[in-house]
Amino acid sequence: MLPKDRRIPAPLLLPALKKSRLFLAEHLTLRVHHLSPAEQNQPAKIAIITPLKINKLAVQRHLSKRKISAYLENSLNLIKPGQLLIFQVKKDITKLEAPVLSQEIKDLLNSI
């Protein structure tokens, strides 16, 4: 699980979704919102969204969030500060193999 200080608070999520750049992959979408120059030194914050349309069961939605956050925990120091990163799941990733998912996340982070 991501540390609490690295998660996007709920009031910032909707404005960040509206004013963000979009990066696409096969199973995930990454939205990146850059913070103002005064907040550039803050560490990057992350949100993971799994829609109900993708996974009907809450257990499966939480599993997909845990899979993404497990990879991101190891690469938090590689993410540049002053950004809000929002990962959205496009397809079911509960049965996706870990190397495929980690490569997709890595490609998205490199495309920023």
N, CA, C and O atoms as CSV, one atom per row, in Angstrom:
chain,resi,resn,atom,element,x,y,z
A,1,MET,N,N,0.841,-1.169,0.000
A,1,MET,CA,C,0.000,0.000,0.000
A,1,MET,C,C,0.892,1.240,0.000
A,1,MET,O,O,1.951,1.264,0.626
A,2,LEU,N,N,0.449,2.240,-0.698
A,2,LEU,CA,C,1.221,3.475,-0.773
A,2,LEU,C,C,1.182,4.212,0.560
A,2,LEU,O,O,0.171,4.158,1.261
A,3,PRO,N,N,2.261,4.898,0.920
A,3,PRO,CA,C,2.239,5.697,2.148
A,3,PRO,C,C,1.170,6.786,2.063
A,3,PRO,O,O,0.866,7.289,0.981
A,4,LYS,N,N,0.614,7.135,3.199
A,4,LYS,CA,C,-0.490,8.090,3.222
A,4,LYS,C,C,-0.090,9.460,2.670
A,4,LYS,O,O,-0.912,10.137,2.053
A,5,ASP,N,N,1.153,9.872,2.883
A,5,ASP,CA,C,1.577,11.179,2.381
A,5,ASP,C,C,1.808,11.173,0.869
A,5,ASP,O,O,2.026,12.231,0.277
A,6,ARG,N,N,1.762,9.988,0.232
A,6,ARG,CA,C,1.938,9.885,-1.217
A,6,ARG,C,C,0.616,9.701,-1.957
A,6,ARG,O,O,0.619,9.557,-3.180
A,7,ARG,N,N,-0.510,9.701,-1.250
A,7,ARG,CA,C,-1.816,9.551,-1.888
A,7,ARG,C,C,-2.430,10.921,-2.145
A,7,ARG,O,O,-2.214,11.862,-1.381
A,8,ILE,N,N,-3.194,11.025,-3.223
A,8,ILE,CA,C,-3.870,12.277,-3.559
A,8,ILE,C,C,-5.114,12.397,-2.678
A,8,ILE,O,O,-5.935,11.481,-2.649
A,9,PRO,N,N,-5.265,13.520,-1.954
A,9,PRO,CA,C,-6.489,13.708,-1.160
A,9,PRO,C,C,-7.707,13.890,-2.072
A,9,PRO,O,O,-7.579,14.384,-3.192
A,10,ALA,N,N,-8.863,13.498,-1.599
A,10,ALA,CA,C,-10.094,13.529,-2.391
A,10,ALA,C,C,-10.423,14.909,-2.970
A,10,ALA,O,O,-10.846,14.975,-4.124
A,11,PRO,N,N,-10.251,16.023,-2.229
A,11,PRO,CA,C,-10.588,17.323,-2.826
A,11,PRO,C,C,-9.700,17.704,-4.010
A,11,PRO,O,O,-10.116,18.501,-4.851
A,12,LEU,N,N,-8.507,17.162,-4.092
A,12,LEU,CA,C,-7.615,17.485,-5.212
A,12,LEU,C,C,-7.817,16.581,-6.417
A,12,LEU,O,O,-7.323,16.886,-7.503
A,13,LEU,N,N,-8.531,15.479,-6.251
A,13,LEU,CA,C,-8.634,14.489,-7.313
A,13,LEU,C,C,-9.410,15.003,-8.527
A,13,LEU,O,O,-8.926,14.872,-9.652
A,14,LEU,N,N,-10.575,15.573,-8.338
A,14,LEU,CA,C,-11.387,16.037,-9.463
A,14,LEU,C,C,-10.716,17.163,-10.243
A,14,LEU,O,O,-10.695,17.100,-11.473
A,15,PRO,N,N,-10.163,18.201,-9.589
A,15,PRO,CA,C,-9.454,19.226,-10.372
A,15,PRO,C,C,-8.234,18.666,-11.116
A,15,PRO,O,O,-7.914,19.114,-12.217
A,16,ALA,N,N,-7.564,17.691,-10.513
A,16,ALA,CA,C,-6.403,17.085,-11.178
A,16,ALA,C,C,-6.831,16.277,-12.397
A,16,ALA,O,O,-6.110,16.234,-13.393
A,17,LEU,N,N,-7.986,15.642,-12.329
A,17,LEU,CA,C,-8.479,14.894,-13.478
A,17,LEU,C,C,-8.816,15.818,-14.644
A,17,LEU,O,O,-8.580,15.474,-15.802
A,18,LYS,N,N,-9.361,16.975,-14.340
A,18,LYS,CA,C,-9.768,17.903,-15.394
A,18,LYS,C,C,-8.586,18.583,-16.072
A,18,LYS,O,O,-8.638,18.857,-17.271
A,19,LYS,N,N,-7.526,18.858,-15.326
A,19,LYS,CA,C,-6.384,19.598,-15.862
A,19,LYS,C,C,-5.153,18.699,-15.917
A,19,LYS,O,O,-4.148,18.981,-15.265
A,20,SER,N,N,-5.227,17.640,-16.677
A,20,SER,CA,C,-4.107,16.707,-16.699
A,20,SER,C,C,-3.800,16.270,-18.124
A,20,SER,O,O,-4.641,16.348,-19.020
A,21,ARG,N,N,-2.568,15.808,-18.304
A,21,ARG,CA,C,-2.152,15.220,-19.572
A,21,ARG,C,C,-2.443,13.737,-19.525
A,21,ARG,O,O,-2.389,13.122,-18.460
A,22,LEU,N,N,-2.749,13.162,-20.663
A,22,LEU,CA,C,-3.191,11.784,-20.742
A,22,LEU,C,C,-2.145,10.929,-21.446
A,22,LEU,O,O,-1.645,11.300,-22.508
A,23,PHE,N,N,-1.817,9.783,-20.853
A,23,PHE,CA,C,-0.913,8.799,-21.443
A,23,PHE,C,C,-1.637,7.461,-21.435
A,23,PHE,O,O,-2.176,7.047,-20.409
A,24,LEU,N,N,-1.647,6.783,-22.583
A,24,LEU,CA,C,-2.418,5.556,-22.728
A,24,LEU,C,C,-1.522,4.330,-22.862
A,24,LEU,O,O,-0.431,4.398,-23.427
A,25,ALA,N,N,-2.000,3.222,-22.338
A,25,ALA,CA,C,-1.394,1.912,-22.517
A,25,ALA,C,C,-2.531,0.925,-22.737
A,25,ALA,O,O,-3.697,1.318,-22.764
A,26,GLU,N,N,-2.206,-0.341,-22.893
A,26,GLU,CA,C,-3.239,-1.320,-23.209
A,26,GLU,C,C,-4.227,-1.520,-22.058
A,26,GLU,O,O,-5.436,-1.569,-22.284
A,27,HIS,N,N,-3.724,-1.634,-20.836
A,27,HIS,CA,C,-4.582,-1.919,-19.695
A,27,HIS,C,C,-4.784,-0.726,-18.768
A,27,HIS,O,O,-5.709,-0.726,-17.955
A,28,LEU,N,N,-3.935,0.284,-18.879
A,28,LEU,CA,C,-3.973,1.420,-17.955
A,28,LEU,C,C,-3.975,2.746,-18.690
A,28,LEU,O,O,-3.534,2.854,-19.834
A,29,THR,N,N,-4.483,3.742,-18.001
A,29,THR,CA,C,-4.400,5.128,-18.444
A,29,THR,C,C,-3.723,5.901,-17.330
A,29,THR,O,O,-4.047,5.720,-16.156
A,30,LEU,N,N,-2.787,6.760,-17.692
A,30,LEU,CA,C,-2.100,7.597,-16.709
A,30,LEU,C,C,-2.420,9.048,-16.999
A,30,LEU,O,O,-2.228,9.530,-18.115
A,31,ARG,N,N,-2.907,9.739,-15.986
A,31,ARG,CA,C,-3.147,11.177,-16.086
A,31,ARG,C,C,-2.147,11.867,-15.177
A,31,ARG,O,O,-1.984,11.493,-14.016
A,32,VAL,N,N,-1.479,12.881,-15.717
A,32,VAL,CA,C,-0.435,13.587,-14.977
A,32,VAL,C,C,-0.820,15.050,-14.881
A,32,VAL,O,O,-1.078,15.712,-15.886
A,33,HIS,N,N,-0.853,15.538,-13.657
A,33,HIS,CA,C,-1.124,16.959,-13.397
A,33,HIS,C,C,0.102,17.532,-12.693
A,33,HIS,O,O,0.499,17.048,-11.633
A,34,HIS,N,N,0.694,18.558,-13.283
A,34,HIS,CA,C,1.859,19.198,-12.678
A,34,HIS,C,C,1.394,20.273,-11.712
A,34,HIS,O,O,0.501,21.059,-12.028
A,35,LEU,N,N,1.998,20.302,-10.541
A,35,LEU,CA,C,1.629,21.283,-9.520
A,35,LEU,C,C,2.209,22.649,-9.855
A,35,LEU,O,O,3.053,22.776,-10.742
A,36,SER,N,N,1.756,23.656,-9.145
A,36,SER,CA,C,2.224,25.016,-9.376
A,36,SER,C,C,3.704,25.129,-9.003
A,36,SER,O,O,4.213,24.288,-8.263
A,37,PRO,N,N,4.399,26.148,-9.500
A,37,PRO,CA,C,5.829,26.298,-9.190
A,37,PRO,C,C,6.129,26.377,-7.691
A,37,PRO,O,O,7.207,25.964,-7.262
A,38,ALA,N,N,5.209,26.894,-6.896
A,38,ALA,CA,C,5.430,26.978,-5.453
A,38,ALA,C,C,5.410,25.595,-4.793
A,38,ALA,O,O,6.003,25.405,-3.731
A,39,GLU,N,N,4.721,24.624,-5.426
A,39,GLU,CA,C,4.588,23.285,-4.851
A,39,GLU,C,C,5.461,22.257,-5.557
A,39,GLU,O,O,5.268,21.057,-5.362
A,40,GLN,N,N,6.416,22.694,-6.370
A,40,GLN,CA,C,7.239,21.772,-7.156
A,40,GLN,C,C,8.131,20.872,-6.308
A,40,GLN,O,O,8.537,19.807,-6.773
A,41,ASN,N,N,8.444,21.268,-5.082
A,41,ASN,CA,C,9.337,20.471,-4.240
A,41,ASN,C,C,8.616,19.376,-3.466
A,41,ASN,O,O,9.267,18.538,-2.841
A,42,GLN,N,N,7.282,19.365,-3.494
A,42,GLN,CA,C,6.532,18.329,-2.792
A,42,GLN,C,C,6.684,16.994,-3.520
A,42,GLN,O,O,6.773,16.972,-4.748
A,43,PRO,N,N,6.716,15.892,-2.790
A,43,PRO,CA,C,6.822,14.593,-3.466
A,43,PRO,C,C,5.581,14.317,-4.312
A,43,PRO,O,O,4.498,14.830,-4.031
A,44,ALA,N,N,5.751,13.515,-5.332
A,44,ALA,CA,C,4.637,13.167,-6.212
A,44,ALA,C,C,3.583,12.387,-5.437
A,44,ALA,O,O,3.897,11.559,-4.583
A,45,LYS,N,N,2.330,12.673,-5.755
A,45,LYS,CA,C,1.213,11.975,-5.116
A,45,LYS,C,C,0.502,11.131,-6.167
A,45,LYS,O,O,0.461,11.486,-7.345
A,46,ILE,N,N,-0.059,10.005,-5.721
A,46,ILE,CA,C,-0.593,9.008,-6.638
A,46,ILE,C,C,-2.005,8.603,-6.229
A,46,ILE,O,O,-2.312,8.499,-5.041
A,47,ALA,N,N,-2.857,8.377,-7.224
A,47,ALA,CA,C,-4.189,7.812,-7.013
A,47,ALA,C,C,-4.379,6.678,-8.015
A,47,ALA,O,O,-3.872,6.739,-9.135
A,48,ILE,N,N,-5.104,5.654,-7.609
A,48,ILE,CA,C,-5.399,4.522,-8.475
A,48,ILE,C,C,-6.914,4.351,-8.513
A,48,ILE,O,O,-7.555,4.195,-7.474
A,49,ILE,N,N,-7.479,4.380,-9.720
A,49,ILE,CA,C,-8.923,4.299,-9.889
A,49,ILE,C,C,-9.257,3.038,-10.676
A,49,ILE,O,O,-8.727,2.813,-11.764
A,50,THR,N,N,-10.138,2.222,-10.117
A,50,THR,CA,C,-10.643,1.037,-10.811
A,50,THR,C,C,-12.159,1.166,-10.900
A,50,THR,O,O,-12.842,1.066,-9.881
A,51,PRO,N,N,-12.698,1.386,-12.095
A,51,PRO,CA,C,-14.147,1.590,-12.233
A,51,PRO,C,C,-14.954,0.325,-11.943
A,51,PRO,O,O,-14.463,-0.795,-12.084
A,52,LEU,N,N,-16.170,0.530,-11.546
A,52,LEU,CA,C,-17.099,-0.564,-11.278
A,52,LEU,C,C,-17.421,-1.324,-12.561
A,52,LEU,O,O,-17.728,-2.515,-12.506
A,53,LYS,N,N,-17.359,-0.663,-13.710
A,53,LYS,CA,C,-17.632,-1.319,-14.992
A,53,LYS,C,C,-16.585,-2.384,-15.310
A,53,LYS,O,O,-16.886,-3.375,-15.975
A,54,ILE,N,N,-15.370,-2.181,-14.842
A,54,ILE,CA,C,-14.283,-3.122,-15.129
A,54,ILE,C,C,-14.388,-4.350,-14.228
A,54,ILE,O,O,-14.365,-5.482,-14.710
A,55,ASN,N,N,-14.501,-4.129,-12.949
A,55,ASN,CA,C,-14.604,-5.216,-11.969
A,55,ASN,C,C,-15.842,-4.977,-11.112
A,55,ASN,O,O,-15.943,-3.967,-10.416
A,56,LYS,N,N,-16.769,-5.904,-11.169
A,56,LYS,CA,C,-18.010,-5.761,-10.396
A,56,LYS,C,C,-17.787,-5.968,-8.905
A,56,LYS,O,O,-18.418,-5.306,-8.082
A,57,LEU,N,N,-16.892,-6.887,-8.557
A,57,LEU,CA,C,-16.673,-7.203,-7.151
A,57,LEU,C,C,-15.614,-6.286,-6.542
A,57,LEU,O,O,-14.588,-6.011,-7.163
A,58,ALA,N,N,-15.871,-5.824,-5.337
A,58,ALA,CA,C,-14.917,-4.952,-4.647
A,58,ALA,C,C,-13.592,-5.670,-4.396
A,58,ALA,O,O,-12.533,-5.042,-4.397
A,59,VAL,N,N,-13.652,-6.974,-4.183
A,59,VAL,CA,C,-12.441,-7.757,-3.943
A,59,VAL,C,C,-11.509,-7.669,-5.149
A,59,VAL,O,O,-10.298,-7.520,-4.993
A,60,GLN,N,N,-12.075,-7.762,-6.344
A,60,GLN,CA,C,-11.274,-7.683,-7.564
A,60,GLN,C,C,-10.749,-6.272,-7.797
A,60,GLN,O,O,-9.619,-6.101,-8.256
A,61,ARG,N,N,-11.556,-5.258,-7.488
A,61,ARG,CA,C,-11.088,-3.873,-7.644
A,61,ARG,C,C,-9.924,-3.596,-6.707
A,61,ARG,O,O,-8.954,-2.949,-7.104
A,62,HIS,N,N,-10.003,-4.073,-5.468
A,62,HIS,CA,C,-8.911,-3.871,-4.516
A,62,HIS,C,C,-7.665,-4.655,-4.920
A,62,HIS,O,O,-6.543,-4.195,-4.705
A,63,LEU,N,N,-7.858,-5.827,-5.499
A,63,LEU,CA,C,-6.714,-6.614,-5.959
A,63,LEU,C,C,-5.964,-5.887,-7.067
A,63,LEU,O,O,-4.734,-5.867,-7.077
A,64,SER,N,N,-6.698,-5.291,-7.997
A,64,SER,CA,C,-6.022,-4.563,-9.076
A,64,SER,C,C,-5.306,-3.326,-8.531
A,64,SER,O,O,-4.225,-2.978,-9.007
A,65,LYS,N,N,-5.897,-2.666,-7.545
A,65,LYS,CA,C,-5.219,-1.521,-6.931
A,65,LYS,C,C,-3.956,-1.951,-6.199
A,65,LYS,O,O,-2.935,-1.267,-6.260
A,66,ARG,N,N,-4.025,-3.080,-5.510
A,66,ARG,CA,C,-2.847,-3.577,-4.795
A,66,ARG,C,C,-1.735,-3.982,-5.750
A,66,ARG,O,O,-0.560,-3.784,-5.444
A,67,LYS,N,N,-2.084,-4.545,-6.898
A,67,LYS,CA,C,-1.077,-4.934,-7.882
A,67,LYS,C,C,-0.329,-3.708,-8.392
A,67,LYS,O,O,0.895,-3.734,-8.516
A,68,ILE,N,N,-1.051,-2.646,-8.685
A,68,ILE,CA,C,-0.418,-1.425,-9.191
A,68,ILE,C,C,0.416,-0.774,-8.093
A,68,ILE,O,O,1.550,-0.364,-8.338
A,69,SER,N,N,-0.133,-0.676,-6.890
A,69,SER,CA,C,0.604,-0.016,-5.811
A,69,SER,C,C,1.826,-0.813,-5.389
A,69,SER,O,O,2.798,-0.229,-4.909
A,70,ALA,N,N,1.807,-2.137,-5.554
A,70,ALA,CA,C,2.975,-2.947,-5.214
A,70,ALA,C,C,4.158,-2.587,-6.106
A,70,ALA,O,O,5.292,-2.509,-5.634
A,71,TYR,N,N,3.897,-2.371,-7.385
A,71,TYR,CA,C,4.992,-1.965,-8.266
A,71,TYR,C,C,5.427,-0.533,-7.965
A,71,TYR,O,O,6.621,-0.233,-7.970
A,72,LEU,N,N,4.477,0.342,-7.706
A,72,LEU,CA,C,4.804,1.756,-7.483
A,72,LEU,C,C,5.580,1.978,-6.186
A,72,LEU,O,O,6.376,2.913,-6.099
A,73,GLU,N,N,5.361,1.133,-5.179
A,73,GLU,CA,C,6.098,1.282,-3.920
A,73,GLU,C,C,7.600,1.168,-4.133
A,73,GLU,O,O,8.381,1.871,-3.492
A,74,ASN,N,N,7.999,0.282,-5.034
A,74,ASN,CA,C,9.418,0.075,-5.296
A,74,ASN,C,C,10.025,1.182,-6.155
A,74,ASN,O,O,11.244,1.354,-6.167
A,75,SER,N,N,9.204,1.921,-6.861
A,75,SER,CA,C,9.734,2.942,-7.760
A,75,SER,C,C,9.299,4.354,-7.379
A,75,SER,O,O,9.270,5.236,-8.237
A,76,LEU,N,N,8.961,4.585,-6.113
A,76,LEU,CA,C,8.549,5.927,-5.687
A,76,LEU,C,C,9.678,6.945,-5.834
A,76,LEU,O,O,9.427,8.109,-6.146
A,77,ASN,N,N,10.912,6.514,-5.613
A,77,ASN,CA,C,12.024,7.464,-5.701
A,77,ASN,C,C,12.353,7.823,-7.146
A,77,ASN,O,O,13.078,8.790,-7.379
A,78,LEU,N,N,11.845,7.080,-8.117
A,78,LEU,CA,C,12.094,7.383,-9.527
A,78,LEU,C,C,11.128,8.418,-10.092
A,78,LEU,O,O,11.379,8.997,-11.149
A,79,ILE,N,N,10.021,8.649,-9.384
A,79,ILE,CA,C,9.006,9.589,-9.861
A,79,ILE,C,C,9.410,10.999,-9.476
A,79,ILE,O,O,9.772,11.267,-8.330
A,80,LYS,N,N,9.344,11.892,-10.446
A,80,LYS,CA,C,9.748,13.278,-10.209
A,80,LYS,C,C,8.780,13.969,-9.246
A,80,LYS,O,O,7.579,13.702,-9.287
A,81,PRO,N,N,9.284,14.853,-8.382
A,81,PRO,CA,C,8.392,15.565,-7.453
A,81,PRO,C,C,7.563,16.629,-8.181
A,81,PRO,O,O,7.872,17.025,-9.304
A,82,GLY,N,N,6.509,17.071,-7.509
A,82,GLY,CA,C,5.673,18.141,-8.041
A,82,GLY,C,C,4.631,17.669,-9.037
A,82,GLY,O,O,4.190,18.450,-9.881
A,83,GLN,N,N,4.224,16.402,-8.958
A,83,GLN,CA,C,3.240,15.865,-9.889
A,83,GLN,C,C,2.137,15.130,-9.136
A,83,GLN,O,O,2.341,14.616,-8.036
A,84,LEU,N,N,0.977,15.096,-9.756
A,84,LEU,CA,C,-0.108,14.245,-9.295
A,84,LEU,C,C,-0.319,13.193,-10.375
A,84,LEU,O,O,-0.622,13.539,-11.517
A,85,LEU,N,N,-0.165,11.918,-10.039
A,85,LEU,CA,C,-0.304,10.821,-10.993
A,85,LEU,C,C,-1.579,10.053,-10.684
A,85,LEU,O,O,-1.789,9.608,-9.556
A,86,ILE,N,N,-2.425,9.901,-11.693
A,86,ILE,CA,C,-3.683,9.186,-11.519
A,86,ILE,C,C,-3.694,8.009,-12.496
A,86,ILE,O,O,-3.735,8.197,-13.712
A,87,PHE,N,N,-3.657,6.803,-11.949
A,87,PHE,CA,C,-3.719,5.596,-12.765
A,87,PHE,C,C,-5.164,5.139,-12.823
A,87,PHE,O,O,-5.814,4.982,-11.790
A,88,GLN,N,N,-5.677,4.922,-14.052
A,88,GLN,CA,C,-7.028,4.417,-14.237
A,88,GLN,C,C,-6.939,3.085,-14.966
A,88,GLN,O,O,-6.235,2.966,-15.970
A,89,VAL,N,N,-7.644,2.096,-14.467
A,89,VAL,CA,C,-7.644,0.772,-15.069
A,89,VAL,C,C,-8.661,0.763,-16.214
A,89,VAL,O,O,-9.817,1.142,-16.027
A,90,LYS,N,N,-8.217,0.321,-17.415
A,90,LYS,CA,C,-9.099,0.253,-18.576
A,90,LYS,C,C,-9.648,-1.151,-18.793
A,90,LYS,O,O,-10.788,-1.314,-19.227
A,91,LYS,N,N,-8.837,-2.169,-18.491
A,91,LYS,CA,C,-9.241,-3.562,-18.663
A,91,LYS,C,C,-8.943,-4.312,-17.374
A,91,LYS,O,O,-8.188,-3.838,-16.524
A,92,ASP,N,N,-9.542,-5.481,-17.240
A,92,ASP,CA,C,-9.334,-6.291,-16.044
A,92,ASP,C,C,-7.875,-6.740,-15.959
A,92,ASP,O,O,-7.357,-7.366,-16.883
A,93,ILE,N,N,-7.216,-6.414,-14.841
A,93,ILE,CA,C,-5.809,-6.781,-14.672
A,93,ILE,C,C,-5.604,-7.789,-13.550
A,93,ILE,O,O,-4.467,-8.057,-13.163
A,94,THR,N,N,-6.687,-8.352,-13.025
A,94,THR,CA,C,-6.544,-9.279,-11.908
A,94,THR,C,C,-5.841,-10.569,-12.323
A,94,THR,O,O,-5.147,-11.178,-11.509
A,95,LYS,N,N,-6.007,-10.993,-13.568
A,95,LYS,CA,C,-5.360,-12.217,-14.042
A,95,LYS,C,C,-4.127,-11.930,-14.893
A,95,LYS,O,O,-3.534,-12.848,-15.460
A,96,LEU,N,N,-3.743,-10.666,-14.982
A,96,LEU,CA,C,-2.581,-10.267,-15.775
A,96,LEU,C,C,-1.301,-10.621,-15.032
A,96,LEU,O,O,-1.216,-10.445,-13.817
A,97,GLU,N,N,-0.321,-11.113,-15.749
A,97,GLU,CA,C,0.942,-11.497,-15.129
A,97,GLU,C,C,1.716,-10.267,-14.669
A,97,GLU,O,O,1.640,-9.208,-15.291
A,98,ALA,N,N,2.451,-10.414,-13.587
A,98,ALA,CA,C,3.171,-9.304,-12.970
A,98,ALA,C,C,4.197,-8.656,-13.908
A,98,ALA,O,O,4.263,-7.427,-13.939
A,99,PRO,N,N,5.000,-9.407,-14.673
A,99,PRO,CA,C,5.969,-8.742,-15.557
A,99,PRO,C,C,5.318,-7.880,-16.636
A,99,PRO,O,O,5.849,-6.830,-16.997
A,100,VAL,N,N,4.180,-8.316,-17.146
A,100,VAL,CA,C,3.481,-7.543,-18.172
A,100,VAL,C,C,2.960,-6.238,-17.583
A,100,VAL,O,O,3.102,-5.173,-18.184
A,101,LEU,N,N,2.356,-6.332,-16.404
A,101,LEU,CA,C,1.818,-5.133,-15.755
A,101,LEU,C,C,2.938,-4.183,-15.344
A,101,LEU,O,O,2.817,-2.973,-15.533
A,102,SER,N,N,4.009,-4.704,-14.794
A,102,SER,CA,C,5.105,-3.833,-14.369
A,102,SER,C,C,5.762,-3.146,-15.559
A,102,SER,O,O,6.176,-1.993,-15.447
A,103,GLN,N,N,5.864,-3.828,-16.691
A,103,GLN,CA,C,6.433,-3.206,-17.888
A,103,GLN,C,C,5.522,-2.096,-18.405
A,103,GLN,O,O,5.997,-1.053,-18.854
A,104,GLU,N,N,4.218,-2.326,-18.339
A,104,GLU,CA,C,3.269,-1.308,-18.786
A,104,GLU,C,C,3.341,-0.059,-17.904
A,104,GLU,O,O,3.320,1.062,-18.412
A,105,ILE,N,N,3.424,-0.249,-16.596
A,105,ILE,CA,C,3.547,0.878,-15.670
A,105,ILE,C,C,4.872,1.609,-15.894
A,105,ILE,O,O,4.924,2.839,-15.882
A,106,LYS,N,N,5.928,0.845,-16.097
A,106,LYS,CA,C,7.240,1.435,-16.332
A,106,LYS,C,C,7.246,2.272,-17.613
A,106,LYS,O,O,7.823,3.359,-17.648
A,107,ASP,N,N,6.603,1.761,-18.661
A,107,ASP,CA,C,6.518,2.511,-19.926
A,107,ASP,C,C,5.722,3.795,-19.745
A,107,ASP,O,O,6.084,4.837,-20.292
A,108,LEU,N,N,4.642,3.723,-18.982
A,108,LEU,CA,C,3.850,4.938,-18.734
A,108,LEU,C,C,4.655,5.972,-17.955
A,108,LEU,O,O,4.613,7.161,-18.272
A,109,LEU,N,N,5.386,5.525,-16.942
A,109,LEU,CA,C,6.176,6.468,-16.147
A,109,LEU,C,C,7.318,7.065,-16.964
A,109,LEU,O,O,7.686,8.221,-16.752
A,110,ASN,N,N,7.879,6.305,-17.887
A,110,ASN,CA,C,8.953,6.831,-18.740
A,110,ASN,C,C,8.438,7.804,-19.785
A,110,ASN,O,O,9.198,8.636,-20.282
A,111,SER,N,N,7.156,7.714,-20.127
A,111,SER,CA,C,6.592,8.594,-21.150
A,111,SER,C,C,6.226,9.984,-20.622
A,111,SER,O,O,5.880,10.871,-21.402
A,112,ILE,N,N,6.300,10.175,-19.325
A,112,ILE,CA,C,5.968,11.476,-18.733
A,112,ILE,C,C,6.967,12.522,-19.185
A,112,ILE,O,O,6.862,13.685,-18.796
